């Protein structure tokens, strides 16, 4: 039997210093290994040093990110740099590593580094930032006194690649229309860096890594000290019970070949219109009202919802399938207005109650409120008069009977300016359901005048009916008493018919008059 033994040899060119790299548990680190321009054509490798160098990731492709699990590798031939990114660090990742090039089956080291993973006690943490589509957004991160003079950088994971978005020194690696919308300012007195993004687009959504660069040769690195998850939201959409509404998801042209999806509460709709969640009788009935369309030309993926119901209210997430994950990039909130319209009348200086229906959920999971304004947007602009969180505001008070599915808003000391359009609102886990209310407050004199006019009209109608009844009775009596003439010849017999009522049965009713 022949046994083939394969050995991997490592060639160290000169003395290679080992650089200590500090990363933080749960976050990421970016490492740059510089190499000679004569090695551009060789394959690049990152391995973990032990008895042998255990290959973590390897690439023969230049100027393109390659991903393997939590490791990313990019051979930047323009800068002659191997760029390494390790995400979601754990204590098990600590240890010695090596950047190398492959020459005739031999790994030639170009930079060794020792990765130390620590728990961050300074400036780290994770945060979620929400930005409105087309608006501006900012976020900040702090740094320690020891790194005051080091450049701060912001990276972003984007479709299997790592992009350096901006830095406090230098310019972005790829200065285009997108990166020009990013700006950064370093407030050294407070040790805080603030990042600002203008005219937010759907491409800006994602996970950002904020860190401090530690320079060195041939190995330099940036350790992420804060993760920022940026969520981009579209404008609120309003659907009316029984009508049809369209949830739209615009996407970048680079995602044209990708599978798109729209998700709500774990249920995702794709071009094949099946739900990714477990199929049930309820979800099968639900899909009958949903239709999906992907307009590749316009770059819009949409779901049409027919016969809108209150249960359709909530937050919808737009996303694309990147191969191994469903990447959500945009959220859109659908608010539903019930079909019924409440009309309430009141009188100045008195009180009135507005009864609003709800889904009968417990007060812990649902918030109720009443706001005033012609449009629903007024509820977001300070138009809320009273809510379950603050159930008494001036003349407005709210009481909730959750088991009965009703909450009541009482308004005391009514005034003419209280007249107008109100909205009974119900919020539960991001789902907003509204009922339109029209309140009309009348003055006291107007109420009295209207009451007198109504009474007078009723009297006139009653009198008219009585007069007509009397006239009809009189006509009937005259017809009954009308005299009839009967002719007969002398010597003949004549018959006379007399009409009488039941009261005169015992009397002689008719006589022959000469």
Secondary structure as UniProt FT lines:
FT   STRAND          9..12
FT   STRAND          18..24
FT   TURN            25..26
FT   STRAND          29..34
FT   HELIX           37..39
FT   TURN            40..41
FT   STRAND          43..49
FT   STRAND          53..59
FT   STRAND          66..68
FT   TURN            69..70
FT   STRAND          71..76
FT   TURN            77..80
FT   STRAND          81..86
FT   HELIX           91..93
FT   STRAND          95..103
FT   TURN            104..105
FT   STRAND          106..118
FT   STRAND          126..132
FT   TURN            133..134
FT   STRAND          137..142
FT   HELIX           145..147
FT   TURN            148..149
FT   STRAND          152..158
FT   TURN            159..160
FT   STRAND          161..167
FT   TURN            177..178
FT   HELIX           179..181
FT   STRAND          182..187
FT   TURN            188..191
FT   STRAND          192..197
FT   HELIX           202..204
FT   STRAND          206..214
FT   STRAND          219..233
FT   STRAND          237..240
FT   TURN            241..242
FT   STRAND          245..250
FT   HELIX           253..255
FT   TURN            256..257
FT   STRAND          260..264
FT   TURN            265..266
FT   STRAND          267..269
FT   TURN            271..272
FT   HELIX           281..287
FT   TURN            288..289
FT   STRAND          290..295
FT   TURN            296..299
FT   STRAND          300..305
FT   HELIX           310..312
FT   STRAND          314..321
FT   STRAND          326..347
FT   TURN            348..349
FT   STRAND          352..357
FT   TURN            363..365
FT   STRAND          367..372
FT   HELIX           376..380
FT   TURN            381..382
FT   STRAND          384..387
FT   STRAND          392..393
FT   TURN            394..395
FT   STRAND          396..401
FT   HELIX           402..404
FT   STRAND          406..411
FT   HELIX           416..418
FT   STRAND          420..428
FT   TURN            429..430
FT   STRAND          431..442
FT   HELIX           444..481
FT   TURN            490..491
FT   HELIX           502..504
FT   TURN            505..506
//
